[in-house]
Amino acid sequence: MIAQGPIAISRFVFAVVAFLLTSAKADQRSSDPFGDYTIELDQDVPLSRTWELLRDQMVVEEGHFHKCLETKACPSVEALAQKLATIRQYRGKALLGHLNLTVNLMITPSPGHWTTPLDAIAMRHGDCKAYAIAKYAGAQELGIAADDVRLVIVHDRRRSEDHMVVAVHQDGEWLILDNLTNFLVPDTEKTDYEPLAVLDHQGARRYRSAFWVE
């Protein structure tokens, strides 16, 4: 039997620590798009406050949407519901593709601000946030789980400007729904987009690789 001297014990301790650190990193691996880790933003960060307020408004708006469908008292909502019913006939990527195209055709690009989905559709114009938020709500209305949908703020390197898109997890990959194109593209192919922050039903998070002033 070989005696366990200081060197052998040190190697053993190092191996255990390395294993624990590796396991911890694996547990922290984010399921967010663009293959990068994210960190939850403090609630007092402006983006967190804005998103929390908008999420509350979207919950109220969702109730209004379904009440309108029950009472048939809102023609604009009924028209939107018919469009969603048409999209719902499709499955998988085809459903997402039709959602992306439908919203892209319903809104005209123009300077805008944070808005709820129904307001974005009713105004028929807005910036990337209007498109993305309408698709975010539409995806969930079409039956996609909240855990599988993200709003993602990115920096568009080609245009040298920040931008917002929707990412939906489908068949093991994140597909990007973007008002700049009618085609679905996996996040792994959007090398011109640098991810900055992600928003979903759990809150607001920033990407570790992104420069962020809190």
Backbone as CSV, one residue per row, in Angstrom:
resi,resn,N_x,N_y,N_z,CA_x,CA_y,CA_z,C_x,C_y,C_z
1,MET,0.845,-1.188,0.000,0.000,0.000,0.000,0.886,1.245,0.000
2,ILE,0.533,2.230,-0.870,1.316,3.454,-0.969,0.805,4.476,0.033
3,ALA,1.712,5.041,0.811,1.319,6.040,1.805,0.815,7.301,1.113
4,GLN,-0.230,7.918,1.689,-0.804,9.148,1.161,-0.087,10.347,1.763
5,GLY,0.965,10.819,1.088,1.709,11.980,1.557,1.010,13.274,1.225
6,PRO,1.625,14.413,1.587,1.044,15.732,1.353,0.732,15.988,-0.111
7,ILE,1.614,15.533,-1.041,1.390,15.805,-2.462,0.153,15.071,-2.960
8,ALA,0.029,13.782,-2.558,-1.119,12.992,-2.987,-2.419,13.587,-2.462
9,ILE,-2.415,14.002,-1.195,-3.611,14.602,-0.588,-3.964,15.909,-1.294
10,SER,-2.961,16.713,-1.622,-3.204,17.987,-2.295,-3.860,17.756,-3.658
11,ARG,-3.351,16.721,-4.370,-3.935,16.428,-5.678,-5.392,16.004,-5.545
12,PHE,-5.665,15.216,-4.508,-7.027,14.758,-4.273,-7.946,15.936,-3.988
13,VAL,-7.505,16.839,-3.104,-8.305,18.016,-2.749,-8.548,18.874,-3.987
14,PHE,-7.485,19.060,-4.799,-7.611,19.877,-6.012,-8.639,19.272,-6.971
15,ALA,-8.602,17.930,-7.086,-9.538,17.265,-7.991,-10.975,17.442,-7.526
16,VAL,-11.205,17.336,-6.213,-12.551,17.506,-5.667,-13.052,18.920,-5.896
17,VAL,-12.189,19.904,-5.608,-12.580,21.307,-5.789,-12.891,21.593,-7.254
18,ALA,-12.045,21.075,-8.160,-12.262,21.293,-9.593,-13.597,20.698,-10.032
19,PHE,-13.903,19.508,-9.513,-15.172,18.863,-9.852,-16.354,19.682,-9.373
20,LEU,-16.267,20.179,-8.130,-17.367,20.974,-7.575,-17.564,22.264,-8.351
21,LEU,-16.458,22.907,-8.745,-16.564,24.149,-9.510,-17.168,23.888,-10.887
22,THR,-16.758,22.798,-11.518,-17.306,22.457,-12.832,-18.788,22.169,-12.739
23,SER,-19.190,21.435,-11.686,-20.601,21.116,-11.489,-21.408,22.378,-11.265
24,ALA,-20.854,23.302,-10.467,-21.558,24.555,-10.188,-21.768,25.346,-11.465
25,LYS,-20.743,25.394,-12.339,-20.869,26.122,-13.585,-21.920,25.480,-14.475
26,ALA,-21.972,24.151,-14.491,-22.961,23.457,-15.307,-24.367,23.772,-14.832
27,ASP,-24.552,23.835,-13.484,-25.869,24.138,-12.939,-26.303,25.560,-13.283
28,GLN,-25.318,26.474,-13.441,-25.644,27.860,-13.710,-25.817,28.135,-15.204
29,ARG,-25.572,27.158,-16.040,-25.649,27.378,-17.477,-27.045,27.845,-17.850
30,SER,-27.095,28.945,-18.581,-28.373,29.543,-18.930,-29.028,28.814,-20.092
31,SER,-30.349,28.814,-20.100,-31.095,28.245,-21.219,-31.530,29.348,-22.172
32,ASP,-30.979,30.546,-22.005,-31.357,31.662,-22.859,-30.726,31.542,-24.245
33,PRO,-31.262,32.278,-25.234,-30.720,32.213,-26.596,-29.294,32.763,-26.689
34,PHE,-28.672,32.543,-27.809,-27.343,33.035,-28.157,-26.231,32.408,-27.315
35,GLY,-26.521,31.330,-26.603,-25.498,30.523,-25.955,-24.605,31.240,-24.980
36,ASP,-25.144,32.147,-24.215,-24.334,32.888,-23.256,-25.051,32.895,-21.911
37,TYR,-24.277,33.050,-20.841,-24.869,33.113,-19.512,-25.543,34.467,-19.297
38,THR,-26.610,34.469,-18.502,-27.287,35.715,-18.168,-27.346,35.894,-16.656
39,ILE,-27.438,37.153,-16.245,-27.482,37.501,-14.827,-28.736,38.346,-14.587
40,GLU,-29.474,38.025,-13.544,-30.690,38.761,-13.236,-30.363,40.219,-12.893
41,LEU,-31.123,41.124,-13.464,-30.939,42.542,-13.187,-31.635,42.924,-11.890
42,ASP,-31.060,43.858,-11.156,-31.700,44.363,-9.942,-33.020,45.034,-10.306
43,GLN,-33.959,45.003,-9.373,-35.279,45.551,-9.646,-35.279,47.063,-9.832
44,ASP,-34.237,47.737,-9.325,-34.208,49.193,-9.458,-33.558,49.645,-10.767
45,VAL,-33.071,48.700,-11.586,-32.527,49.049,-12.897,-33.690,49.467,-13.799
46,PRO,-33.576,50.572,-14.555,-34.691,51.061,-15.382,-35.332,49.993,-16.271
47,LEU,-34.513,49.144,-16.909,-35.078,48.115,-17.772,-35.957,47.159,-16.985
48,SER,-35.542,46.794,-15.784,-36.344,45.899,-14.942,-37.670,46.536,-14.578
49,ARG,-37.637,47.812,-14.197,-38.866,48.512,-13.819,-39.815,48.649,-15.015
50,THR,-39.245,48.979,-16.160,-40.068,49.123,-17.366,-40.740,47.815,-17.729
51,TRP,-39.976,46.720,-17.688,-40.513,45.415,-18.065,-41.546,44.933,-17.051
52,GLU,-41.315,45.165,-15.771,-42.282,44.743,-14.753,-43.612,45.467,-14.947
53,LEU,-43.549,46.763,-15.216,-44.773,47.538,-15.440,-45.493,47.047,-16.686
54,LEU,-44.746,46.798,-17.748,-45.370,46.354,-18.993,-45.982,44.971,-18.847
55,ARG,-45.317,44.091,-18.123,-45.876,42.747,-17.905,-47.205,42.832,-17.177
56,ASP,-47.307,43.713,-16.174,-48.575,43.895,-15.454,-49.663,44.390,-16.404
57,GLN,-49.299,45.311,-17.283,-50.265,45.834,-18.249,-50.697,44.748,-19.228
58,MET,-49.770,43.874,-19.582,-50.088,42.798,-20.524,-51.037,41.776,-19.909
59,VAL,-50.922,41.549,-18.607,-51.849,40.632,-17.925,-53.259,41.202,-17.979
60,VAL,-53.394,42.491,-17.703,-54.707,43.149,-17.767,-55.244,43.097,-19.195
61,GLU,-54.375,43.371,-20.157,-54.785,43.382,-21.561,-55.223,41.997,-22.022
62,GLU,-54.541,40.963,-21.537,-54.931,39.596,-21.904,-56.346,39.289,-21.427
63,GLY,-56.669,39.736,-20.203,-58.024,39.545,-19.693,-59.044,40.272,-20.549
64,HIS,-58.703,41.492,-20.958,-59.593,42.265,-21.829,-59.781,41.559,-23.163
65,PHE,-58.702,41.014,-23.713,-58.754,40.308,-24.994,-59.739,39.150,-24.943
66,HIS,-59.639,38.322,-23.910,-60.508,37.149,-23.822,-61.948,37.526,-23.476
67,LYS,-62.118,38.595,-22.721,-63.484,39.060,-22.433,-64.155,39.555,-23.710
68,CYS,-63.374,40.244,-24.552,-63.912,40.708,-25.830,-64.331,39.535,-26.709
69,LEU,-63.547,38.463,-26.678,-63.891,37.287,-27.475,-65.184,36.653,-26.983
70,GLU,-65.386,36.662,-25.673,-66.596,36.059,-25.101,-67.834,36.889,-25.429
71,THR,-67.698,38.206,-25.334,-68.855,39.081,-25.532,-69.052,39.485,-26.989
72,LYS,-68.012,39.285,-27.798,-68.034,39.685,-29.205,-68.364,41.169,-29.353
73,ALA,-67.831,41.968,-28.439,-68.132,43.402,-28.428,-66.980,44.249,-28.952
74,CYS,-65.912,43.614,-29.407,-64.736,44.372,-29.857,-64.336,43.889,-31.248
75,PRO,-64.790,44.561,-32.299,-64.498,44.138,-33.672,-63.010,43.993,-33.962
76,SER,-62.200,44.900,-33.444,-60.768,44.831,-33.723,-60.148,43.582,-33.110
77,VAL,-60.606,43.220,-31.920,-60.098,42.023,-31.264,-60.550,40.770,-32.013
78,GLU,-61.791,40.776,-32.493,-62.291,39.633,-33.253,-61.483,39.434,-34.533
79,ALA,-61.109,40.537,-35.183,-60.313,40.446,-36.404,-58.936,39.858,-36.106
80,LEU,-58.361,40.284,-34.999,-57.061,39.749,-34.594,-57.175,38.268,-34.253
81,ALA,-58.259,37.891,-33.565,-58.466,36.490,-33.202,-58.585,35.612,-34.443
82,GLN,-59.182,36.146,-35.500,-59.298,35.385,-36.745,-57.925,35.149,-37.372
83,LYS,-57.071,36.152,-37.307,-55.713,35.985,-37.822,-54.964,34.920,-37.024
84,LEU,-55.132,34.956,-35.693,-54.482,33.957,-34.847,-55.022,32.560,-35.134
85,ALA,-56.328,32.469,-35.405,-56.930,31.173,-35.722,-56.338,30.602,-37.010
86,THR,-56.079,31.479,-37.979,-55.464,31.038,-39.232,-54.045,30.523,-38.985
87,ILE,-53.289,31.255,-38.173,-51.919,30.845,-37.854,-51.920,29.532,-37.083
88,ARG,-52.915,29.341,-36.223,-52.984,28.168,-35.352,-53.156,26.880,-36.139
89,GLN,-53.542,26.979,-37.394,-53.703,25.775,-38.222,-52.360,25.127,-38.541
90,TYR,-51.290,25.889,-38.382,-49.953,25.381,-38.685,-49.304,24.821,-37.424
91,ARG,-48.165,24.176,-37.587,-47.450,23.583,-36.463,-45.952,23.899,-36.580
92,GLY,-45.281,23.906,-35.440,-43.828,24.024,-35.422,-43.309,25.283,-36.071
93,LYS,-42.296,25.130,-36.923,-41.662,26.271,-37.562,-42.619,27.010,-38.485
94,ALA,-43.543,26.269,-39.097,-44.508,26.912,-39.998,-45.387,27.886,-39.223
95,LEU,-45.800,27.494,-38.022,-46.612,28.386,-37.181,-45.819,29.649,-36.841
96,LEU,-44.568,29.477,-36.434,-43.744,30.627,-36.065,-43.481,31.520,-37.269
97,GLY,-43.269,30.906,-38.428,-43.038,31.680,-39.630,-44.236,32.535,-40.001
98,HIS,-45.434,31.974,-39.874,-46.643,32.734,-40.183,-46.900,33.822,-39.141
99,LEU,-46.572,33.551,-37.880,-46.707,34.579,-36.854,-45.772,35.747,-37.155
100,ASN,-44.538,35.431,-37.481,-43.553,36.465,-37.786,-44.001,37.312,-38.977
101,LEU,-44.435,36.652,-40.043,-44.858,37.354,-41.249,-46.112,38.192,-40.995
102,THR,-47.085,37.621,-40.281,-48.343,38.322,-40.034,-48.119,39.624,-39.276
103,VAL,-47.334,39.574,-38.208,-47.078,40.782,-37.429,-46.251,41.774,-38.237
104,ASN,-45.285,41.291,-39.003,-44.479,42.182,-39.830,-45.332,42.971,-40.817
105,LEU,-46.420,42.345,-41.309,-47.295,43.010,-42.269,-48.329,43.909,-41.596
106,MET,-48.582,43.683,-40.317,-49.612,44.453,-39.611,-49.098,45.773,-39.051
107,ILE,-47.792,45.913,-38.915,-47.205,47.107,-38.310,-46.263,47.767,-39.304
108,THR,-46.355,49.088,-39.382,-45.450,49.863,-40.225,-44.320,50.418,-39.369
109,PRO,-43.068,50.250,-39.788,-41.955,50.734,-38.967,-41.936,52.255,-38.835
110,SER,-41.783,52.721,-37.604,-41.676,54.147,-37.313,-41.128,54.293,-35.898
111,PRO,-40.603,55.449,-35.535,-40.122,55.640,-34.163,-41.235,55.332,-33.169
112,GLY,-40.889,54.684,-32.077,-41.907,54.292,-31.118,-41.369,54.169,-29.720
113,HIS,-42.179,53.549,-28.852,-41.822,53.394,-27.452,-42.362,52.055,-26.959
114,TRP,-42.134,51.751,-25.688,-42.659,50.520,-25.100,-44.182,50.566,-25.136
115,THR,-44.802,49.493,-25.634,-46.247,49.459,-25.747,-46.756,48.042,-25.561
116,THR,-48.014,47.904,-25.212,-48.609,46.582,-25.053,-48.929,45.993,-26.429
117,PRO,-49.131,44.681,-26.511,-49.379,44.042,-27.815,-50.590,44.598,-28.556
118,LEU,-51.735,44.729,-27.870,-52.933,45.219,-28.542,-52.773,46.659,-28.998
119,ASP,-52.101,47.465,-28.202,-51.845,48.846,-28.612,-50.961,48.884,-29.854
120,ALA,-49.967,48.006,-29.894,-49.073,47.960,-31.050,-49.846,47.608,-32.317
121,ILE,-50.751,46.628,-32.214,-51.545,46.214,-33.368,-52.545,47.300,-33.743
122,ALA,-53.155,47.936,-32.717,-54.166,48.968,-32.981,-53.551,50.200,-33.646
123,MET,-52.350,50.599,-33.210,-51.695,51.775,-33.782,-51.181,51.504,-35.190
124,ARG,-50.842,50.221,-35.459,-50.377,49.791,-36.775,-49.055,50.427,-37.182
125,HIS,-48.351,50.961,-36.229,-46.998,51.466,-36.497,-46.208,51.414,-35.199
126,GLY,-44.893,51.355,-35.331,-44.048,51.295,-34.141,-42.644,50.836,-34.506
127,ASP,-41.775,50.821,-33.505,-40.400,50.380,-33.748,-40.269,48.890,-33.450
128,CYS,-39.039,48.409,-33.356,-38.806,46.976,-33.169,-39.461,46.445,-31.895
129,LYS,-39.604,47.307,-30.875,-40.224,46.853,-29.619,-41.687,46.485,-29.847
130,ALA,-42.387,47.274,-30.657,-43.794,46.995,-30.935,-43.952,45.650,-31.638
131,TYR,-43.137,45.420,-32.659,-43.173,44.136,-33.374,-42.883,42.979,-32.406
132,ALA,-41.800,43.116,-31.644,-41.351,42.016,-30.796,-42.362,41.691,-29.698
133,ILE,-42.902,42.716,-29.066,-43.854,42.482,-27.973,-45.136,41.859,-28.503
134,ALA,-45.587,42.279,-29.684,-46.776,41.673,-30.282,-46.535,40.192,-30.581
135,LYS,-45.351,39.858,-31.080,-45.023,38.454,-31.373,-44.853,37.650,-30.087
136,TYR,-44.272,38.284,-29.079,-44.075,37.617,-27.775,-45.423,37.177,-27.200
137,ALA,-46.392,38.094,-27.202,-47.723,37.760,-26.683,-48.439,36.796,-27.622
138,GLY,-48.282,37.008,-28.930,-48.947,36.139,-29.894,-48.484,34.700,-29.800
139,ALA,-47.198,34.497,-29.592,-46.666,33.134,-29.482,-47.307,32.391,-28.321
140,GLN,-47.459,33.073,-27.195,-48.063,32.427,-26.031,-49.564,32.215,-26.225
141,GLU,-50.223,33.151,-26.903,-51.643,32.978,-27.196,-51.858,31.782,-28.119
142,LEU,-50.863,31.463,-28.922,-50.948,30.327,-29.843,-50.554,29.010,-29.178
143,GLY,-50.268,29.058,-27.888,-50.023,27.829,-27.148,-48.581,27.508,-26.846
144,ILE,-47.655,28.395,-27.188,-46.244,28.155,-26.873,-45.988,28.511,-25.411
145,ALA,-45.335,27.622,-24.686,-45.110,27.810,-23.257,-44.280,29.067,-22.992
146,ALA,-44.592,29.746,-21.897,-43.877,30.973,-21.531,-42.383,30.721,-21.380
147,ASP,-42.005,29.524,-20.920,-40.580,29.193,-20.752,-39.836,29.118,-22.077
148,ASP,-40.572,29.007,-23.180,-39.948,28.837,-24.487,-39.945,30.117,-25.322
149,VAL,-40.291,31.241,-24.710,-40.353,32.505,-25.448,-39.532,33.564,-24.710
150,ARG,-38.737,34.305,-25.453,-37.921,35.378,-24.876,-38.003,36.625,-25.761
151,LEU,-37.985,37.779,-25.127,-37.668,39.019,-25.818,-36.172,39.228,-25.627
152,VAL,-35.456,39.514,-26.700,-34.011,39.672,-26.599,-33.592,41.024,-27.179
153,ILE,-32.893,41.806,-26.372,-32.320,43.056,-26.837,-30.902,42.746,-27.323
154,VAL,-30.628,43.118,-28.550,-29.328,42.841,-29.156,-28.731,44.132,-29.701
155,HIS,-27.444,44.084,-29.969,-26.801,45.176,-30.705,-26.533,44.680,-32.114
156,ASP,-27.143,45.332,-33.079,-26.973,44.977,-34.484,-25.678,45.596,-34.981
157,ARG,-24.664,44.767,-35.158,-23.355,45.280,-35.548,-23.374,45.916,-36.935
158,ARG,-24.173,45.365,-37.833,-24.203,45.908,-39.200,-24.829,47.307,-39.226
159,ARG,-25.845,47.522,-38.420,-26.523,48.817,-38.406,-26.003,49.748,-37.315
160,SER,-25.147,49.207,-36.452,-24.593,49.986,-35.328,-25.700,50.587,-34.474
161,GLU,-26.689,49.756,-34.129,-27.783,50.213,-33.282,-28.351,49.037,-32.495
162,ASP,-29.001,49.349,-31.376,-29.656,48.314,-30.581,-30.996,47.954,-31.217
163,HIS,-31.434,46.726,-30.949,-32.596,46.178,-31.649,-33.260,45.159,-30.731
164,MET,-34.544,44.900,-30.947,-35.243,43.878,-30.152,-35.876,42.843,-31.069
165,VAL,-35.713,41.573,-30.699,-36.299,40.463,-31.444,-36.976,39.507,-30.465
166,VAL,-37.642,38.517,-31.008,-38.233,37.452,-30.200,-37.489,36.156,-30.501
167,ALA,-37.214,35.379,-29.482,-36.613,34.058,-29.655,-37.591,33.014,-29.117
168,VAL,-37.829,31.985,-29.919,-38.736,30.900,-29.519,-37.984,29.584,-29.616
169,HIS,-38.046,28.798,-28.557,-37.355,27.504,-28.530,-38.220,26.468,-29.225
170,GLN,-37.679,25.902,-30.310,-38.440,24.959,-31.116,-37.509,23.865,-31.621
171,ASP,-37.855,22.615,-31.328,-37.072,21.462,-31.805,-35.598,21.566,-31.437
172,GLY,-35.326,21.968,-30.204,-33.956,21.975,-29.705,-33.120,23.170,-30.104
173,GLU,-33.713,24.185,-30.717,-32.953,25.375,-31.090,-33.799,26.633,-30.879
174,TRP,-33.116,27.755,-30.752,-33.791,29.042,-30.617,-33.937,29.667,-31.995
175,LEU,-35.179,29.939,-32.394,-35.449,30.587,-33.671,-35.755,32.062,-33.426
176,ILE,-35.199,32.920,-34.267,-35.343,34.359,-34.101,-36.452,34.888,-35.002
177,LEU,-37.437,35.565,-34.387,-38.511,36.241,-35.113,-38.152,37.725,-35.125
178,ASP,-37.996,38.292,-36.315,-37.376,39.601,-36.467,-38.185,40.436,-37.459
179,ASN,-38.428,41.698,-37.137,-39.166,42.547,-38.068,-38.319,42.967,-39.279
180,LEU,-37.007,42.684,-39.231,-36.133,43.037,-40.343,-36.121,41.970,-41.430
181,THR,-36.744,40.822,-41.167,-36.816,39.753,-42.162,-38.045,38.902,-41.913
182,ASN,-38.572,38.322,-42.990,-39.721,37.421,-42.858,-39.289,35.969,-42.714
183,PHE,-37.989,35.735,-42.690,-37.455,34.381,-42.574,-37.016,34.103,-41.135
184,LEU,-37.236,32.882,-40.680,-36.775,32.465,-39.360,-35.316,32.047,-39.457
185,VAL,-34.508,32.501,-38.496,-33.092,32.166,-38.484,-32.711,31.677,-37.087
186,PRO,-31.984,30.568,-36.955,-31.527,30.125,-35.624,-30.588,31.162,-35.012
187,ASP,-30.598,31.234,-33.703,-29.739,32.213,-33.028,-28.263,31.983,-33.349
188,THR,-27.882,30.732,-33.604,-26.482,30.417,-33.882,-25.994,31.016,-35.200
189,GLU,-26.929,31.397,-36.068,-26.560,31.973,-37.358,-26.609,33.504,-37.349
190,LYS,-27.106,34.097,-36.263,-27.197,35.553,-36.195,-25.928,36.114,-35.567
191,THR,-24.827,35.930,-36.277,-23.539,36.380,-35.746,-23.399,37.903,-35.774
192,ASP,-24.286,38.575,-36.495,-24.251,40.034,-36.527,-24.970,40.643,-35.328
193,TYR,-25.619,39.809,-34.514,-26.318,40.283,-33.327,-25.505,39.960,-32.071
194,GLU,-25.200,40.982,-31.299,-24.553,40.801,-30.004,-25.622,40.891,-28.917
195,PRO,-25.909,39.808,-28.187,-26.983,39.835,-27.179,-26.632,40.727,-25.993
196,LEU,-27.594,41.533,-25.572,-27.392,42.450,-24.456,-28.242,42.078,-23.241
197,ALA,-29.528,41.830,-23.467,-30.428,41.534,-22.349,-31.582,40.673,-22.837
198,VAL,-32.201,39.970,-21.912,-33.331,39.106,-22.238,-34.458,39.367,-21.242
199,LEU,-35.686,39.350,-21.749,-36.874,39.597,-20.940,-37.837,38.432,-21.134
200,ASP,-38.425,37.968,-20.030,-39.445,36.932,-20.136,-40.342,36.971,-18.914
201,HIS,-41.126,35.921,-18.720,-42.092,35.919,-17.624,-41.417,35.885,-16.252
202,GLN,-40.125,35.564,-16.214,-39.401,35.535,-14.944,-38.767,36.873,-14.596
203,GLY,-38.593,37.749,-15.565,-37.995,39.042,-15.283,-37.019,39.486,-16.356
204,ALA,-36.083,40.338,-15.956,-35.091,40.900,-16.882,-33.699,40.428,-16.487
205,ARG,-32.906,40.043,-17.486,-31.553,39.578,-17.238,-30.623,40.187,-18.286
206,ARG,-29.372,40.359,-17.912,-28.386,40.827,-18.885,-27.413,39.695,-19.191
207,TYR,-26.828,39.738,-20.358,-25.820,38.754,-20.735,-24.492,39.126,-20.077
208,ARG,-23.786,38.126,-19.597,-22.514,38.385,-18.917,-21.491,39.022,-19.839
209,SER,-21.588,38.710,-21.131,-20.610,39.237,-22.075,-20.899,40.690,-22.457
210,ALA,-22.078,41.195,-22.086,-22.474,42.532,-22.498,-22.025,43.577,-21.486
211,PHE,-21.584,44.700,-21.990,-21.253,45.820,-21.117,-22.559,46.430,-20.632
212,TRP,-22.697,46.565,-19.338,-23.976,47.035,-18.781,-23.709,47.950,-17.588
213,VAL,-24.289,49.118,-17.597,-24.149,50.049,-16.495,-25.404,49.988,-15.639
214,GLU,-25.264,49.500,-14.421,-26.417,49.387,-13.531,-26.483,50.561,-12.572
